[in-house]
Amino acid sequence: MKRSERKPGENCGSFIERFGTMNLILVMVGVVFAVFTTVMIVLFCLYGSVPDTLVTCVFGVLGGECGVMGWIKTSKERNRERKWEVEDRKSEKESYDE
């Protein structure tokens, strides 16, 4: 159930529904980034170098994921604004008709 459809005090559902899928993905991206960076620092300390191609690919994937999520969020906000604008026009028209 969407947040906009819930009434105050109503059961919020599972943890993922309350926390939000995008927020969960962002936390996972942050954890992966922190662990990956730590492992690369340890590798550098042990061997004096890191696998540059792997570093580039991981940063590309994590950056791409965050970019796609930003695009999705922007699209949702734009659609929500359009919906509210249509509702406002209807309510204005109804108030003028009365």
The first five atom37 places (N, CA, C, CB, O) and aatype in JSON, in Angstrom:
{
  "aatype": [12, 11, 1, 15, 6, 1, 11, 14, 7, 6, 2, 4, 7, 15, 13, 9, 6, 1, 13, 7, 16, 12, 2, 10, 9, 10, 19, 12, 19, 7, 19, 19, 13, 0, 19, 13, 16, 16, 19, 12, 9, 19, 10, 13, 4, 10, 18, 7, 15, 19, 14, 3, 16, 10, 19, 16, 4, 19, 13, 7, 19, 10, 7, 7, 6, 4, 7, 19, 12, 7, 17, 9, 11, 16, 15, 11, 6, 1, 2, 1, 6, 1, 11, 17, 6, 19, 6, 3, 1, 11, 15, 6, 11, 6, 15, 18, 3, 6],
  "atom_mask": [
    [1, 1, 1, 1, 1],
    [1, 1, 1, 1, 1],
    [1, 1, 1, 1, 1],
    [1, 1, 1, 1, 1],
    [1, 1, 1, 1, 1],
    [1, 1, 1, 1, 1],
    [1, 1, 1, 1, 1],
    [1, 1, 1, 1, 1],
    [1, 1, 1, 0, 1],
    [1, 1, 1, 1, 1],
    [1, 1, 1, 1, 1],
    [1, 1, 1, 1, 1],
    [1, 1, 1, 0, 1],
    [1, 1, 1, 1, 1],
    [1, 1, 1, 1, 1],
    [1, 1, 1, 1, 1],
    [1, 1, 1, 1, 1],
    [1, 1, 1, 1, 1],
    [1, 1, 1, 1, 1],
    [1, 1, 1, 0, 1],
    [1, 1, 1, 1, 1],
    [1, 1, 1, 1, 1],
    [1, 1, 1, 1, 1],
    [1, 1, 1, 1, 1],
    [1, 1, 1, 1, 1],
    [1, 1, 1, 1, 1],
    [1, 1, 1, 1, 1],
    [1, 1, 1, 1, 1],
    [1, 1, 1, 1, 1],
    [1, 1, 1, 0, 1],
    [1, 1, 1, 1, 1],
    [1, 1, 1, 1, 1],
    [1, 1, 1, 1, 1],
    [1, 1, 1, 1, 1],
    [1, 1, 1, 1, 1],
    [1, 1, 1, 1, 1],
    [1, 1, 1, 1, 1],
    [1, 1, 1, 1, 1],
    [1, 1, 1, 1, 1],
    [1, 1, 1, 1, 1],
    [1, 1, 1, 1, 1],
    [1, 1, 1, 1, 1],
    [1, 1, 1, 1, 1],
    [1, 1, 1, 1, 1],
    [1, 1, 1, 1, 1],
    [1, 1, 1, 1, 1],
    [1, 1, 1, 1, 1],
    [1, 1, 1, 0, 1],
    [1, 1, 1, 1, 1],
    [1, 1, 1, 1, 1],
    [1, 1, 1, 1, 1],
    [1, 1, 1, 1, 1],
    [1, 1, 1, 1, 1],
    [1, 1, 1, 1, 1],
    [1, 1, 1, 1, 1],
    [1, 1, 1, 1, 1],
    [1, 1, 1, 1, 1],
    [1, 1, 1, 1, 1],
    [1, 1, 1, 1, 1],
    [1, 1, 1, 0, 1],
    [1, 1, 1, 1, 1],
    [1, 1, 1, 1, 1],
    [1, 1, 1, 0, 1],
    [1, 1, 1, 0, 1],
    [1, 1, 1, 1, 1],
    [1, 1, 1, 1, 1],
    [1, 1, 1, 0, 1],
    [1, 1, 1, 1, 1],
    [1, 1, 1, 1, 1],
    [1, 1, 1, 0, 1],
    [1, 1, 1, 1, 1],
    [1, 1, 1, 1, 1],
    [1, 1, 1, 1, 1],
    [1, 1, 1, 1, 1],
    [1, 1, 1, 1, 1],
    [1, 1, 1, 1, 1],
    [1, 1, 1, 1, 1],
    [1, 1, 1, 1, 1],
    [1, 1, 1, 1, 1],
    [1, 1, 1, 1, 1],
    [1, 1, 1, 1, 1],
    [1, 1, 1, 1, 1],
    [1, 1, 1, 1, 1],
    [1, 1, 1, 1, 1],
    [1, 1, 1, 1, 1],
    [1, 1, 1, 1, 1],
    [1, 1, 1, 1, 1],
    [1, 1, 1, 1, 1],
    [1, 1, 1, 1, 1],
    [1, 1, 1, 1, 1],
    [1, 1, 1, 1, 1],
    [1, 1, 1, 1, 1],
    [1, 1, 1, 1, 1],
    [1, 1, 1, 1, 1],
    [1, 1, 1, 1, 1],
    [1, 1, 1, 1, 1],
    [1, 1, 1, 1, 1],
    [1, 1, 1, 1, 1]
  ],
  "atom_positions": [
    [[0.85, -1.18, 0.0], [0.0, 0.0, 0.0], [0.89, 1.24, 0.0], [-0.97, 0.0, 1.23], [1.87, 1.3, 0.74]],
    [[0.56, 2.22, -0.82], [1.33, 3.44, -0.9], [1.1, 4.3, 0.33], [0.98, 4.22, -2.17], [0.07, 4.2, 0.99]],
    [[2.08, 5.13, 0.63], [1.95, 5.99, 1.8], [0.77, 6.93, 1.67], [3.22, 6.79, 2.0], [0.1, 7.22, 2.66]],
    [[0.51, 7.41, 0.46], [-0.59, 8.36, 0.27], [-1.95, 7.72, 0.49], [-0.53, 8.96, -1.12], [-2.92, 8.41, 0.79]],
    [[-2.04, 6.38, 0.36], [-3.3, 5.68, 0.53], [-3.56, 5.28, 1.98], [-3.32, 4.45, -0.35], [-4.68, 4.9, 2.33]],
    [[-2.52, 5.36, 2.84], [-2.67, 4.97, 4.23], [-3.27, 6.08, 5.07], [-1.34, 4.56, 4.81], [-3.07, 7.26, 4.79]],
    [[-4.0, 5.68, 6.07], [-4.56, 6.64, 7.01], [-3.65, 6.7, 8.23], [-6.02, 6.26, 7.41], [-2.99, 5.72, 8.55]],
    [[-3.61, 7.84, 8.92], [-2.77, 7.93, 10.12], [-3.16, 6.86, 11.14], [-2.89, 9.32, 10.75], [-4.34, 6.62, 11.39]],
    [[-2.15, 6.23, 11.71], [-2.38, 5.19, 12.7], [-2.61, 3.82, 12.13], [0.0, 0.0, 0.0], [-2.7, 2.85, 12.88]],
    [[-2.71, 3.71, 10.81], [-2.93, 2.42, 10.18], [-1.63, 1.62, 10.18], [-3.47, 2.59, 8.73], [-0.55, 2.21, 10.14]],
    [[-1.74, 0.3, 10.22], [-0.57, -0.56, 10.22], [0.28, -0.27, 8.99], [-0.98, -2.04, 10.26], [-0.22, -0.25, 7.87]],
    [[1.55, -0.07, 9.2], [2.44, 0.34, 8.12], [2.96, -0.83, 7.29], [3.59, 1.09, 8.68], [3.5, -0.6, 6.22]],
    [[2.82, -2.04, 7.74], [3.26, -3.17, 6.96], [4.68, -3.59, 7.32], [0.0, 0.0, 0.0], [5.15, -3.35, 8.43]],
    [[5.34, -4.22, 6.36], [6.67, -4.77, 6.62], [7.72, -3.67, 6.72], [7.05, -5.75, 5.53], [7.45, -2.5, 6.44]],
    [[8.91, -4.07, 7.14], [10.02, -3.14, 7.3], [10.37, -2.47, 5.98], [11.24, -3.86, 7.86], [10.61, -1.26, 5.94]],
    [[10.39, -3.25, 4.9], [10.76, -2.69, 3.59], [9.74, -1.66, 3.14], [10.88, -3.82, 2.53], [10.12, -0.63, 2.58]],
    [[8.46, -1.91, 3.38], [7.44, -0.94, 3.0], [7.58, 0.35, 3.81], [6.03, -1.53, 3.2], [7.39, 1.44, 3.27]],
    [[7.92, 0.22, 5.08], [8.07, 1.42, 5.92], [9.35, 2.17, 5.57], [8.07, 1.03, 7.4], [9.34, 3.4, 5.5]],
    [[10.43, 1.45, 5.36], [11.72, 2.08, 5.12], [11.83, 2.58, 3.7], [12.85, 1.1, 5.42], [12.45, 3.62, 3.46]],
    [[11.25, 1.9, 2.76], [11.28, 2.3, 1.36], [12.35, 1.51, 0.61], [0.0, 0.0, 0.0], [13.46, 1.31, 1.1]],
    [[11.99, 1.08, -0.58], [12.91, 0.28, -1.38], [14.13, 1.08, -1.79], [12.2, -0.26, -2.61], [15.25, 0.57, -1.73]],
    [[13.92, 2.33, -2.21], [15.07, 3.14, -2.63], [16.02, 3.41, -1.48], [14.59, 4.47, -3.23], [17.24, 3.39, -1.66]],
    [[15.48, 3.65, -0.3], [16.34, 3.88, 0.85], [17.15, 2.62, 1.18], [15.51, 4.31, 2.07], [18.32, 2.71, 1.54]],
    [[16.52, 1.47, 1.06], [17.21, 0.21, 1.31], [18.34, 0.01, 0.3], [16.22, -0.96, 1.25], [19.43, -0.4, 0.67]],
    [[18.07, 0.31, -0.96], [19.1, 0.17, -1.99], [20.24, 1.15, -1.74], [18.5, 0.41, -3.39], [21.4, 0.79, -1.91]],
    [[19.93, 2.38, -1.33], [20.98, 3.35, -1.03], [21.86, 2.89, 0.14], [20.36, 4.7, -0.71], [23.07, 3.08, 0.11]],
    [[21.25, 2.3, 1.15], [22.04, 1.77, 2.27], [22.94, 0.65, 1.78], [21.11, 1.27, 3.41], [24.11, 0.58, 2.16]],
    [[22.39, -0.24, 0.94], [23.2, -1.33, 0.41], [24.35, -0.82, -0.44], [22.33, -2.28, -0.41], [25.46, -1.33, -0.34]],
    [[24.1, 0.2, -1.26], [25.16, 0.79, -2.08], [26.24, 1.38, -1.18], [24.58, 1.88, -3.02], [27.43, 1.22, -1.44]],
    [[25.83, 2.06, -0.12], [26.8, 2.64, 0.81], [27.64, 1.58, 1.5], [0.0, 0.0, 0.0], [28.85, 1.76, 1.65]],
    [[27.01, 0.49, 1.91], [27.75, -0.6, 2.57], [28.73, -1.24, 1.59], [26.78, -1.66, 3.12], [29.89, -1.48, 1.94]],
    [[28.27, -1.52, 0.37], [29.16, -2.12, -0.63], [30.33, -1.18, -0.92], [28.37, -2.42, -1.94], [31.47, -1.63, -1.03]],
    [[30.06, 0.11, -1.04], [31.12, 1.08, -1.31], [32.13, 1.1, -0.16], [30.51, 2.48, -1.52], [33.34, 1.12, -0.41]],
    [[31.66, 1.1, 1.08], [32.57, 1.14, 2.23], [33.42, -0.12, 2.31], [31.77, 1.33, 3.53], [34.63, -0.05, 2.53]],
    [[32.78, -1.29, 2.13], [33.52, -2.55, 2.19], [34.53, -2.64, 1.05], [32.55, -3.75, 2.14], [35.67, -3.04, 1.26]],
    [[34.11, -2.26, -0.15], [35.0, -2.31, -1.31], [36.2, -1.4, -1.11], [34.24, -1.92, -2.59], [37.33, -1.79, -1.4]],
    [[35.96, -0.2, -0.62], [37.06, 0.73, -0.39], [38.04, 0.19, 0.65], [36.52, 2.09, 0.06], [39.25, 0.31, 0.48]],
    [[37.51, -0.39, 1.7], [38.37, -0.98, 2.74], [39.21, -2.12, 2.18], [37.52, -1.48, 3.91], [40.4, -2.21, 2.47]],
    [[38.59, -2.98, 1.39], [39.33, -4.1, 0.79], [40.41, -3.59, -0.16], [38.36, -5.05, 0.05], [41.51, -4.14, -0.2]],
    [[40.11, -2.55, -0.92], [41.11, -2.01, -1.85], [42.28, -1.38, -1.08], [40.46, -0.96, -2.78], [43.42, -1.47, -1.53]],
    [[42.01, -0.76, 0.05], [43.1, -0.19, 0.86], [43.98, -1.31, 1.41], [42.52, 0.67, 2.02], [45.21, -1.19, 1.42]],
    [[43.35, -2.4, 1.88], [44.13, -3.54, 2.38], [44.96, -4.15, 1.26], [43.2, -4.61, 2.99], [46.14, -4.46, 1.46]],
    [[44.37, -4.31, 0.08], [45.13, -4.84, -1.07], [46.3, -3.94, -1.41], [44.22, -4.99, -2.29], [47.39, -4.43, -1.73]],
    [[46.1, -2.65, -1.36], [47.18, -1.73, -1.68], [48.3, -1.83, -0.65], [46.66, -0.29, -1.75], [49.49, -1.79, -1.0]],
    [[47.91, -1.98, 0.62], [48.94, -2.11, 1.66], [49.74, -3.41, 1.5], [48.29, -2.08, 3.06], [50.94, -3.42, 1.74]],
    [[49.08, -4.49, 1.09], [49.75, -5.77, 0.94], [50.6, -5.86, -0.32], [48.74, -6.88, 0.95], [51.73, -6.34, -0.28]],
    [[50.05, -5.41, -1.46], [50.7, -5.65, -2.74], [51.23, -4.39, -3.42], [49.75, -6.33, -3.66], [51.98, -4.49, -4.39]],
    [[50.87, -3.22, -2.94], [51.38, -1.99, -3.54], [50.59, -1.51, -4.74], [0.0, 0.0, 0.0], [50.95, -0.5, -5.34]],
    [[49.53, -2.19, -5.1], [48.68, -1.74, -6.21], [47.29, -2.34, -6.05], [49.3, -2.14, -7.59], [47.07, -3.24, -5.24]],
    [[46.35, -1.82, -6.84], [44.99, -2.32, -6.84], [44.58, -2.62, -8.28], [44.01, -1.29, -6.18], [45.16, -2.07, -9.21]],
    [[43.58, -3.5, -8.46], [43.11, -3.79, -9.83], [42.29, -2.6, -10.36], [42.25, -5.1, -9.85], [41.12, -2.43, -9.99]],
    [[42.9, -1.8, -11.21], [42.27, -0.56, -11.68], [40.98, -0.82, -12.45], [43.22, 0.2, -12.56], [40.02, -0.06, -12.31]],
    [[40.93, -1.86, -13.25], [39.73, -2.15, -14.01], [38.56, -2.49, -13.09], [39.98, -3.31, -14.99], [37.44, -2.05, -13.32]],
    [[38.83, -3.25, -12.04], [37.79, -3.6, -11.09], [37.28, -2.35, -10.37], [38.31, -4.63, -10.07], [36.07, -2.18, -10.19]],
    [[38.19, -1.49, -9.98], [37.8, -0.25, -9.3], [36.91, 0.59, -10.21], [39.05, 0.56, -8.87], [35.88, 1.11, -9.78]],
    [[37.3, 0.73, -11.46], [36.53, 1.51, -12.43], [35.14, 0.91, -12.63], [37.27, 1.58, -13.77], [34.14, 1.63, -12.67]],
    [[35.07, -0.4, -12.76], [33.78, -1.07, -12.97], [32.86, -0.92, -11.75], [33.98, -2.55, -13.28], [31.67, -0.65, -11.91]],
    [[33.4, -1.09, -10.55], [32.57, -0.98, -9.34], [32.04, 0.44, -9.2], [33.38, -1.38, -8.08], [30.86, 0.63, -8.92]],
    [[32.9, 1.44, -9.39], [32.43, 2.82, -9.3], [31.41, 3.13, -10.4], [33.61, 3.79, -9.38], [30.47, 3.88, -10.17]],
    [[31.59, 2.56, -11.58], [30.63, 2.76, -12.67], [29.28, 2.15, -12.35], [0.0, 0.0, 0.0], [28.24, 2.77, -12.59]],
    [[29.28, 0.94, -11.8], [28.02, 0.28, -11.47], [27.3, 1.0, -10.34], [28.28, -1.19, -11.08], [26.1, 1.24, -10.42]],
    [[28.04, 1.36, -9.28], [27.4, 2.04, -8.15], [26.91, 3.43, -8.57], [28.38, 2.16, -6.97], [25.82, 3.85, -8.16]],
    [[27.69, 4.14, -9.36], [27.26, 5.45, -9.85], [26.07, 5.33, -10.78], [0.0, 0.0, 0.0], [25.15, 6.15, -10.73]],
    [[26.08, 4.32, -11.63], [24.95, 4.1, -12.54], [23.68, 3.78, -11.8], [0.0, 0.0, 0.0], [22.61, 4.26, -12.16]],
    [[23.78, 2.96, -10.76], [22.61, 2.6, -9.95], [22.02, 3.84, -9.29], [22.98, 1.56, -8.89], [20.81, 4.04, -9.29]],
    [[22.89, 4.67, -8.72], [22.41, 5.89, -8.07], [21.81, 6.86, -9.1], [23.56, 6.58, -7.3], [20.83, 7.54, -8.81]],
    [[22.39, 6.91, -10.29], [21.84, 7.76, -11.35], [20.47, 7.31, -11.8], [0.0, 0.0, 0.0], [19.57, 8.13, -12.0]],
    [[20.3, 6.01, -11.96], [18.99, 5.46, -12.36], [17.96, 5.71, -11.27], [19.1, 3.96, -12.65], [16.81, 6.04, -11.58]],
    [[18.34, 5.55, -10.02], [17.4, 5.8, -8.93], [17.02, 7.28, -8.87], [17.99, 5.36, -7.6], [15.87, 7.61, -8.58]],
    [[17.97, 8.16, -9.15], [17.65, 9.58, -9.21], [16.69, 9.9, -10.33], [0.0, 0.0, 0.0], [15.79, 10.72, -10.17]],
    [[16.87, 9.25, -11.49], [15.98, 9.45, -12.62], [14.57, 8.96, -12.29], [16.52, 8.73, -13.87], [13.58, 9.62, -12.62]],
    [[14.48, 7.81, -11.63], [13.17, 7.27, -11.23], [12.48, 8.23, -10.26], [13.33, 5.87, -10.6], [11.3, 8.52, -10.4]],
    [[13.23, 8.71, -9.27], [12.65, 9.62, -8.27], [12.17, 10.9, -8.94], [13.69, 9.94, -7.17], [11.08, 11.39, -8.62]],
    [[12.95, 11.45, -9.86], [12.56, 12.67, -10.57], [11.3, 12.44, -11.39], [13.69, 13.16, -11.48], [10.41, 13.29, -11.41]],
    [[11.21, 11.31, -12.06], [10.03, 10.99, -12.85], [8.79, 10.87, -11.97], [10.24, 9.7, -13.63], [7.72, 11.36, -12.33]],
    [[8.93, 10.21, -10.82], [7.8, 10.07, -9.9], [7.33, 11.44, -9.4], [8.18, 9.17, -8.71], [6.13, 11.7, -9.34]],
    [[8.28, 12.3, -9.05], [7.92, 13.63, -8.56], [7.22, 14.44, -9.65], [9.18, 14.38, -8.07], [6.25, 15.13, -9.38]],
    [[7.71, 14.35, -10.87], [7.11, 15.08, -11.99], [5.67, 14.61, -12.22], [7.95, 14.89, -13.26], [4.77, 15.43, -12.43]],
    [[5.46, 13.3, -12.19], [4.11, 12.77, -12.38], [3.19, 13.18, -11.24], [4.14, 11.24, -12.5], [2.02, 13.49, -11.46]],
    [[3.71, 13.19, -10.01], [2.91, 13.59, -8.86], [2.52, 15.07, -8.98], [3.68, 13.34, -7.55], [1.39, 15.44, -8.67]],
    [[3.44, 15.9, -9.41], [3.15, 17.33, -9.59], [2.06, 17.53, -10.65], [4.42, 18.1, -9.99], [1.16, 18.35, -10.47]],
    [[2.14, 16.78, -11.75], [1.12, 16.89, -12.8], [-0.24, 16.48, -12.27], [1.49, 16.03, -14.01], [-1.25, 17.12, -12.56]],
    [[-0.27, 15.4, -11.48], [-1.53, 14.92, -10.91], [-2.13, 16.0, -10.0], [-1.31, 13.61, -10.13], [-3.33, 16.27, -10.07]],
    [[-1.3, 16.6, -9.16], [-1.79, 17.64, -8.26], [-2.26, 18.87, -9.04], [-0.69, 18.04, -7.27], [-3.24, 19.51, -8.65]],
    [[-1.57, 19.19, -10.13], [-1.97, 20.33, -10.94], [-3.35, 20.1, -11.56], [-0.93, 20.6, -12.04], [-4.18, 21.01, -11.59]],
    [[-3.59, 18.9, -12.06], [-4.9, 18.56, -12.64], [-5.98, 18.65, -11.57], [-4.87, 17.15, -13.27], [-7.06, 19.18, -11.82]],
    [[-5.7, 18.11, -10.38], [-6.67, 18.18, -9.29], [-6.96, 19.63, -8.9], [-6.17, 17.4, -8.07], [-8.11, 19.98, -8.63]],
    [[-5.92, 20.47, -8.87], [-6.12, 21.88, -8.54], [-6.98, 22.59, -9.59], [-4.76, 22.59, -8.42], [-7.84, 23.4, -9.25]],
    [[-6.75, 22.26, -10.85], [-7.56, 22.87, -11.92], [-9.03, 22.47, -11.78], [-7.04, 22.47, -13.31], [-9.92, 23.29, -11.95]],
    [[-9.26, 21.18, -11.46], [-10.64, 20.71, -11.29], [-11.31, 21.43, -10.12], [-10.67, 19.19, -11.06], [-12.47, 21.85, -10.23]],
    [[-10.61, 21.57, -9.02], [-11.2, 22.21, -7.85], [-11.44, 23.71, -8.12], [-10.28, 22.03, -6.61], [-12.44, 24.26, -7.65]],
    [[-10.55, 24.35, -8.86], [-10.76, 25.76, -9.22], [-11.99, 25.9, -10.11], [-9.51, 26.34, -9.93], [-12.8, 26.8, -9.93]],
    [[-12.11, 24.99, -11.08], [-13.25, 25.05, -11.99], [-14.55, 24.84, -11.24], [-13.11, 24.0, -13.1], [-15.53, 25.53, -11.5]],
    [[-14.56, 23.9, -10.3], [-15.76, 23.64, -9.51], [-16.11, 24.85, -8.63], [-15.57, 22.39, -8.64], [-17.29, 25.17, -8.46]],
    [[-15.11, 25.52, -8.1], [-15.39, 26.68, -7.26], [-15.92, 27.87, -8.08], [-14.12, 27.1, -6.5], [-16.72, 28.65, -7.59]],
    [[-15.47, 27.99, -9.32], [-15.98, 29.06, -10.19], [-17.4, 28.78, -10.65], [-15.07, 29.24, -11.41], [-18.2, 29.71, -10.83]],
    [[-17.72, 27.49, -10.85], [-19.06, 27.11, -11.3], [-20.12, 27.36, -10.22], [-19.09, 25.64, -11.73], [-21.29, 27.59, -10.53]],
    [[-19.71, 27.32, -8.98], [-20.68, 27.49, -7.89], [-20.99, 28.92, -7.68], [-20.18, 26.91, -6.62], [-21.79, 29.25, -6.8]]
  ]
}
